[in-house]
Amino acid sequence: RSWNDFHVCASQVLLRCPEEAAAVWESLQQEARQAPHPDNLHVLCGTPVRIREHGIGPETNQETLQARASAPTPAPTP
């Protein structure tokens, strides 16, 4: 449920953003859906992430926002 709430909130914010920001958000959503546990924010957000640097400069594009994560660790059992 918290992922759905976050998605609704972020989508409402992005309605006022340029098309490029909305495209980045959509690509992030697609990546999240492909994650081993797409509905578990603890696993999705708790995984260490390494950002691939494509160059140094003031511009940021979708390629620089893509990240590589190591294999997710299992979520703690409540």
C-alpha positions in Angstrom: 0.0 0.0 0.0 2.8 2.5 0.8 4.2 2.0 -2.7 0.8 2.8 -4.2 0.5 6.0 -2.0 3.9 7.1 -3.1 3.1 6.4 -6.7 -0.1 8.5 -6.6 1.7 11.4 -4.8 4.7 11.4 -7.2 2.4 11.1 -10.2 0.5 14.2 -9.1 3.7 16.1 -8.7 5.0 15.1 -12.1 1.8 16.3 -13.8 3.3 19.8 -13.5 6.8 18.8 -14.7 8.3 18.8 -18.1 7.8 15.7 -20.3 11.3 14.6 -19.7 10.8 14.3 -16.0 7.7 12.2 -16.6 9.6 10.0 -18.9 12.3 9.4 -16.3 9.6 8.6 -13.7 8.0 6.1 -16.1 11.3 4.4 -16.7 11.9 4.1 -13.0 8.5 2.6 -12.5 9.2 0.0 -15.2 12.5 -0.9 -13.5 10.7 -1.2 -10.1 8.1 -3.6 -11.6 10.9 -5.8 -12.8 12.5 -6.0 -9.4 12.4 -9.4 -7.6 10.1 -7.9 -4.9 8.3 -4.9 -6.6 5.8 -4.4 -3.8 8.4 -4.4 -1.0 9.9 -0.9 -0.6 12.2 -2.2 2.2 13.9 -4.6 -0.2 13.7 -2.2 -3.2 15.2 0.8 -1.3 17.4 -1.1 1.1 19.7 -2.5 -1.6 23.0 -0.7 -2.1 23.1 1.1 -5.4 26.1 2.1 -7.5 25.6 4.9 -9.9 27.3 4.6 -13.3 29.0 7.9 -14.2 29.0 8.7 -17.9 30.9 12.0 -17.6 31.1 15.0 -15.6 29.0 18.0 -16.5 25.9 20.1 -15.6 23.6 17.9 -17.6 21.8 14.8 -16.3 19.9 12.5 -18.6 18.2 9.1 -18.2 21.4 7.2 -18.8 23.1 8.8 -15.8 20.1 8.1 -13.6 20.2 4.3 -14.3 21.8 2.4 -11.5 23.1 -1.1 -10.8 22.2 -2.9 -7.6 23.6 -6.0 -6.2 21.4 -9.0 -5.5 18.7 -8.0 -3.0 18.8 -9.3 0.5 15.7 -11.0 1.9 13.3 -8.7 3.9 13.4 -9.3 7.7 10.6 -11.5 8.9 8.2 -9.5 11.2 
